[in-house]
Amino acid sequence: MGLFGTSGNINSTLPEIKLYSWRQMVCWIVDSTWKKLQNPLFTAGVVTLLLSSLFIRRPNTWVQYFLRWPFMIKTRKNIGIGPLTDVLEYGGIEWKGGTAQAEQMRKAYEDIYLVHNIKHLRKVRGDNYCALRAVLFQILSQGLPLPSWIREQDVTKIPEKVFTQGCNWVQQYSFGPEKYTGNNVFGKLRKYLEFLKVQWINIHGIKDQGKRIEICMKLFSDQENEYKIFEAMKFLMLYVVVQLYDDMKNGKDVPSFCFIFFARDSSPDPLSFMLNHLNCVGDTSGLEQIEMFLLGFTFHLKIRTFRLYKYGTEEFQSCYPVSCHREWHEVLLLTEDDRHYNVPIAWS
């Protein structure tokens, strides 16, 4: 009986010994691991081992991800026109706080929402092509037609036409950030002008508004194609400046903005305008306010702009140009500073 009694005591203590041993082992492992993790080389080795095991198990997935990653980044960076955003929500996010300026800007957004029935906007990428991008998106997304003077002529011949008018300096035209000058300037301009005209005609021919906007969003997410159409727009503006300057010299009627435009020390003639202003657009500066008049005149538009920082004054709404022909179409813009523009969406 003694033997059996002793055996029972031993058996009852075995689980306690095992439990104690397991606890001791776990504590030792945790303590040892923690000390090793304090060694950066050991930590780097563990991380590398884990990542390599994941890579070995699913190599195709990782390879595909790393191949797609640069294109994913490029796509994110090249979004020229943003999605529809609620106007009041946008104003509240952009102008938080209790400063007088913030309160005024929020009131301006409330005004266009309640009074002018503008419920949404699309944010436009704020680079130095911003004004051109905003206006052209409005033109194409609304399906507006080409101006008659562009539609009725071969635009690829315009660069040579300007050259033969005594403007041999046109070879100094530079393409925004590219700053390209040289013998091939005419070749590039011809391609860009043709590309703009073809895109405009094709999108104008799409009658379904949803499909038209979808095509526009794709166009304005392609940085290379954006660049072409903006440079084409710039050159058409230069062509119009040459014509207006000649008309002024010959005593013909010209739009009223021309007297301010050519009175600037930096643009008394087309050459000065090109060198001091137009060549910089897309590179170091955007369009100035007086050049918005030229933009509207060139493309036969009435650009009605809500200048939000002018809320409560007569300049809250401005039109570029002030007077225009009855058949010209109207597009809307929003600006907080006369430099960067967004696209308001007015629902009828």
C-alpha positions as CSV (number, residue, x, y, z in Angstrom):
1,M,0.0,0.0,0.0
2,G,2.9,2.2,0.7
3,L,4.2,1.7,-2.7
4,F,0.8,2.5,-4.3
5,G,0.5,5.6,-2.1
6,T,3.9,6.9,-3.2
7,S,3.1,6.2,-6.8
8,G,0.0,8.3,-6.6
9,N,1.8,11.3,-5.1
10,I,4.4,11.2,-7.9
11,N,1.7,11.0,-10.6
12,S,-0.1,14.0,-9.1
13,T,3.0,16.2,-9.1
14,L,4.0,15.4,-12.7
15,P,1.5,17.9,-14.3
16,E,2.8,20.6,-12.0
17,I,6.4,19.9,-13.0
18,K,5.4,19.8,-16.7
19,L,3.4,23.1,-16.3
20,Y,6.3,24.7,-14.5
21,S,8.7,23.5,-17.3
22,W,6.5,24.9,-20.0
23,R,6.2,28.2,-18.3
24,Q,9.9,28.4,-17.8
25,M,10.5,27.5,-21.4
26,V,8.1,30.1,-22.7
27,C,9.6,32.8,-20.5
28,W,13.1,31.8,-21.7
29,I,12.0,32.0,-25.4
30,V,10.3,35.4,-25.0
31,D,13.3,36.8,-23.0
32,S,15.8,35.5,-25.5
33,T,13.9,36.7,-28.5
34,W,13.4,40.1,-27.0
35,K,17.1,40.5,-26.4
36,K,17.9,39.4,-29.9
37,L,15.3,41.7,-31.4
38,Q,17.3,44.6,-29.9
39,N,20.1,43.6,-32.3
40,P,19.2,45.4,-35.6
41,L,21.0,42.8,-37.7
42,F,18.9,40.0,-36.2
43,T,15.7,42.0,-36.7
44,A,16.6,42.7,-40.4
45,G,17.3,39.0,-40.8
46,V,13.9,38.0,-39.5
47,V,12.1,40.5,-41.6
48,T,14.0,39.4,-44.7
49,L,13.2,35.7,-43.9
50,L,9.5,36.5,-43.6
51,L,9.4,38.5,-46.8
52,S,11.4,35.9,-48.7
53,S,9.0,33.2,-47.6
54,L,6.0,35.2,-48.8
55,F,7.8,35.9,-52.1
56,I,8.7,32.2,-52.6
57,R,5.1,31.1,-51.9
58,R,3.5,33.6,-54.3
59,P,6.3,34.9,-56.6
60,N,4.0,35.7,-59.6
61,T,1.8,37.9,-57.4
62,W,4.7,40.0,-56.2
63,V,6.3,40.3,-59.6
64,Q,3.1,41.5,-61.1
65,Y,2.7,44.0,-58.3
66,F,6.2,45.5,-58.7
67,L,5.7,45.7,-62.4
68,R,2.4,47.5,-62.0
69,W,3.5,49.8,-59.2
70,P,5.2,52.5,-61.4
71,F,2.1,52.7,-63.6
72,M,-0.2,52.9,-60.6
73,I,1.8,55.9,-59.4
74,K,1.8,57.5,-62.8
75,T,-1.9,57.1,-63.1
76,R,-2.5,58.8,-59.7
77,K,-0.3,61.7,-60.6
78,N,-1.9,62.3,-64.0
79,I,-5.5,62.9,-62.9
80,G,-6.2,66.3,-64.5
81,I,-9.9,66.6,-63.6
82,G,-11.3,65.2,-60.3
83,P,-14.6,63.5,-59.6
84,L,-17.8,65.3,-58.8
85,T,-17.7,66.9,-55.3
86,D,-20.4,68.6,-53.3
87,V,-19.8,72.4,-53.3
88,L,-20.7,73.0,-49.6
89,E,-18.6,70.0,-48.5
90,Y,-15.6,71.2,-50.6
91,G,-15.8,74.7,-49.2
92,G,-16.1,73.5,-45.6
93,I,-13.0,71.2,-46.0
94,E,-10.9,73.8,-47.8
95,W,-11.8,76.7,-45.5
96,K,-11.9,75.5,-42.0
97,G,-11.4,77.8,-39.0
98,G,-12.9,81.0,-37.8
99,T,-10.8,83.6,-39.6
100,A,-12.6,86.3,-41.6
101,Q,-11.2,85.0,-44.8
102,A,-12.4,81.5,-44.1
103,E,-15.9,82.7,-43.2
104,Q,-16.1,84.8,-46.4
105,M,-15.0,81.9,-48.6
106,R,-17.5,79.5,-47.0
107,K,-20.2,82.2,-47.6
108,A,-19.1,82.4,-51.2
109,Y,-19.5,78.7,-51.7
110,E,-22.9,78.8,-50.0
111,D,-24.0,81.6,-52.4
112,I,-23.2,79.7,-55.5
113,Y,-24.9,76.7,-54.1
114,L,-28.1,78.4,-53.1
115,V,-28.4,81.3,-55.5
116,H,-26.7,80.1,-58.6
117,N,-27.8,76.4,-58.3
118,I,-24.3,75.1,-58.5
119,K,-24.4,71.9,-56.4
120,H,-21.1,70.2,-57.5
121,L,-17.7,71.0,-58.8
122,R,-14.7,69.1,-60.3
123,K,-11.3,70.0,-58.9
124,V,-8.8,70.8,-61.6
125,R,-5.1,70.0,-61.2
126,G,-3.5,73.2,-60.1
127,D,-0.5,73.4,-62.3
128,N,0.4,76.1,-64.8
129,Y,-2.0,74.7,-67.4
130,C,-4.9,75.0,-65.0
131,A,-6.9,77.6,-66.8
132,L,-6.5,76.0,-70.2
133,R,-7.5,72.6,-68.7
134,A,-10.6,73.9,-66.9
135,V,-11.9,75.8,-70.0
136,L,-11.2,72.9,-72.4
137,F,-12.9,70.4,-70.1
138,Q,-16.0,72.6,-70.1
139,I,-15.9,72.9,-73.8
140,L,-15.5,69.2,-74.5
141,S,-17.7,67.8,-71.8
142,Q,-20.6,70.0,-72.9
143,G,-20.1,69.0,-76.5
144,L,-19.5,72.6,-77.8
145,P,-18.6,73.0,-81.4
146,L,-15.3,74.2,-82.8
147,P,-15.2,78.0,-83.5
148,S,-16.0,78.6,-87.2
149,W,-12.6,80.1,-87.9
150,I,-10.8,77.0,-86.7
151,R,-13.3,74.6,-88.3
152,E,-13.2,76.2,-91.7
153,Q,-9.4,76.1,-92.3
154,D,-6.5,73.7,-92.3
155,V,-5.0,74.3,-88.9
156,T,-1.8,72.6,-89.8
157,K,-1.0,75.6,-92.1
158,I,-1.3,78.2,-89.4
159,P,2.3,78.1,-88.2
160,E,3.6,78.8,-91.7
161,K,0.9,81.4,-92.2
162,V,2.2,83.3,-89.1
163,F,5.8,83.0,-90.4
164,T,4.9,84.4,-93.8
165,Q,3.2,87.4,-92.2
166,G,6.7,88.6,-91.2
167,C,6.8,86.8,-87.8
168,N,9.9,84.8,-88.3
169,W,10.5,85.1,-84.6
170,V,7.8,82.4,-84.2
171,Q,10.6,79.8,-84.3
172,Q,11.4,80.9,-80.8
173,Y,8.1,79.5,-79.6
174,S,8.8,77.1,-76.7
175,F,6.5,74.3,-75.5
176,G,5.9,75.0,-71.8
177,P,8.3,73.1,-69.6
178,E,10.0,71.5,-72.7
179,K,11.4,74.9,-73.7
180,Y,11.9,73.6,-77.2
181,T,13.1,75.8,-80.0
182,G,14.7,74.8,-83.3
183,N,14.0,73.7,-86.9
184,N,11.3,71.2,-85.9
185,V,9.1,73.7,-84.1
186,F,6.7,73.9,-87.0
187,G,6.4,70.1,-87.3
188,K,5.5,69.8,-83.6
189,L,3.0,72.6,-83.9
190,R,1.3,71.1,-86.9
191,K,0.9,67.7,-85.1
192,Y,-0.5,69.3,-81.9
193,L,-2.9,71.6,-83.8
194,E,-4.2,68.6,-85.8
195,F,-4.5,66.5,-82.6
196,L,-6.6,69.2,-80.9
197,K,-8.9,69.6,-83.8
198,V,-9.5,65.9,-84.3
199,Q,-10.1,65.4,-80.5
200,W,-12.5,68.3,-80.4
201,I,-14.5,67.1,-83.5
202,N,-14.6,63.5,-82.3
203,I,-15.8,64.4,-78.8
204,H,-18.3,66.9,-80.1
205,G,-19.8,64.1,-82.2
206,I,-20.6,62.0,-79.1
207,K,-24.3,62.8,-78.3
208,D,-24.5,60.8,-75.0
209,Q,-23.4,63.1,-72.3
210,G,-22.3,60.3,-69.9
211,K,-20.1,58.7,-72.6
212,R,-18.8,62.1,-73.6
213,I,-17.7,62.9,-70.0
214,E,-16.1,59.5,-69.7
215,I,-14.0,60.1,-72.8
216,C,-13.0,63.5,-71.5
217,M,-11.9,62.1,-68.2
218,K,-9.7,59.6,-70.0
219,L,-8.2,62.4,-72.2
220,F,-7.4,64.6,-69.2
221,S,-5.7,61.7,-67.4
222,D,-3.2,61.3,-70.1
223,Q,-0.4,63.8,-69.5
224,E,1.2,63.5,-72.9
225,N,-2.1,64.2,-74.8
226,E,-3.0,67.0,-72.4
227,Y,0.3,68.6,-73.1
228,K,-0.3,68.5,-76.9
229,I,-3.8,70.1,-76.7
230,F,-2.7,72.8,-74.3
231,E,0.3,73.8,-76.4
232,A,-2.0,73.9,-79.5
233,M,-4.4,76.2,-77.6
234,K,-1.6,78.5,-76.7
235,F,-0.4,78.8,-80.3
236,L,-3.9,79.5,-81.5
237,M,-4.0,82.3,-78.9
238,L,-0.7,83.6,-80.3
239,Y,-2.1,83.5,-83.9
240,V,-5.1,85.6,-82.7
241,V,-2.8,88.1,-81.0
242,V,-0.9,88.6,-84.3
243,Q,-4.2,89.3,-86.1
244,L,-5.5,91.7,-83.4
245,Y,-2.2,93.6,-83.4
246,D,-2.3,94.0,-87.2
247,D,-5.9,95.2,-87.0
248,M,-4.9,97.8,-84.3
249,K,-2.1,99.1,-86.5
250,N,-4.4,99.4,-89.4
251,G,-7.1,101.3,-87.5
252,K,-9.7,98.5,-87.5
253,D,-12.0,97.8,-84.6
254,V,-10.7,95.4,-82.0
255,P,-12.1,94.1,-78.6
256,S,-11.7,96.6,-75.8
257,F,-9.3,94.3,-73.8
258,C,-6.7,94.8,-76.5
259,F,-5.9,98.3,-75.3
260,I,-5.0,97.0,-71.9
261,F,-3.3,93.9,-73.3
262,F,-0.9,95.8,-75.6
263,A,-0.4,98.6,-73.0
264,R,1.6,96.3,-70.8
265,D,5.3,96.9,-70.8
266,S,5.8,93.2,-71.1
267,S,3.5,92.7,-74.2
268,P,3.5,95.8,-76.4
269,D,3.6,93.5,-79.5
270,P,3.1,89.8,-80.3
271,L,6.8,88.9,-80.0
272,S,7.0,90.3,-76.5
273,F,3.8,88.6,-75.5
274,M,5.2,85.2,-76.7
275,L,8.6,85.6,-75.0
276,N,7.4,87.2,-71.8
277,H,4.1,85.4,-71.2
278,L,3.0,82.7,-73.5
279,N,6.2,80.7,-73.5
280,C,6.0,80.6,-69.7
281,V,2.5,79.2,-69.6
282,G,2.7,75.6,-68.5
283,D,6.2,76.1,-67.2
284,T,6.7,78.9,-64.6
285,S,3.4,80.6,-64.8
286,G,-0.3,80.3,-65.8
287,L,-2.6,82.7,-67.7
288,E,-3.0,86.1,-66.2
289,Q,-6.4,87.7,-65.9
290,I,-6.1,89.8,-69.0
291,E,-5.1,86.7,-70.9
292,M,-8.4,85.1,-69.9
293,F,-10.1,87.7,-72.1
294,L,-7.9,86.5,-75.0
295,L,-8.7,82.9,-74.2
296,G,-12.4,83.5,-74.4
297,F,-12.1,85.6,-77.6
298,T,-9.9,83.0,-79.3
299,F,-12.3,80.1,-78.8
300,H,-15.5,82.2,-79.1
301,L,-16.5,81.7,-75.5
302,K,-18.0,83.8,-72.7
303,I,-16.1,82.5,-69.7
304,R,-18.2,83.4,-66.7
305,T,-16.1,83.1,-63.6
306,F,-17.1,83.1,-60.0
307,R,-14.2,84.8,-58.2
308,L,-14.9,83.6,-54.7
309,Y,-12.4,85.9,-52.9
310,K,-14.3,88.8,-54.4
311,Y,-17.6,87.7,-52.7
312,G,-19.7,90.7,-51.7
313,T,-18.3,92.9,-54.4
314,E,-19.3,93.7,-58.0
315,E,-16.3,91.6,-59.1
316,F,-17.7,88.4,-57.6
317,Q,-18.7,87.4,-61.2
318,S,-16.5,88.4,-64.1
319,C,-16.9,87.5,-67.8
320,Y,-14.0,87.0,-70.2
321,P,-14.5,88.8,-72.5
322,V,-17.0,91.3,-71.2
323,S,-18.8,91.7,-74.6
324,C,-19.1,88.8,-77.0
325,H,-21.2,87.7,-79.9
326,R,-24.7,86.3,-79.3
327,E,-23.9,82.9,-80.8
328,W,-20.9,82.3,-78.5
329,H,-21.3,79.7,-75.9
330,E,-20.9,80.2,-72.1
331,V,-18.7,78.1,-69.8
332,L,-18.4,78.5,-66.0
333,L,-15.3,78.5,-63.8
334,L,-14.6,79.0,-60.1
335,T,-11.5,80.6,-58.8
336,E,-10.2,81.5,-55.3
337,D,-7.3,83.6,-56.4
338,D,-7.4,84.3,-60.2
339,R,-4.6,81.7,-60.7
340,H,-6.2,78.3,-60.1
341,Y,-9.6,77.3,-61.5
342,N,-12.1,74.6,-60.8
343,V,-15.1,73.5,-62.8
344,P,-18.5,74.2,-61.4
345,I,-21.4,72.0,-62.4
346,A,-24.8,73.8,-62.7
347,W,-27.8,71.5,-63.0
348,S,-30.7,72.8,-65.0
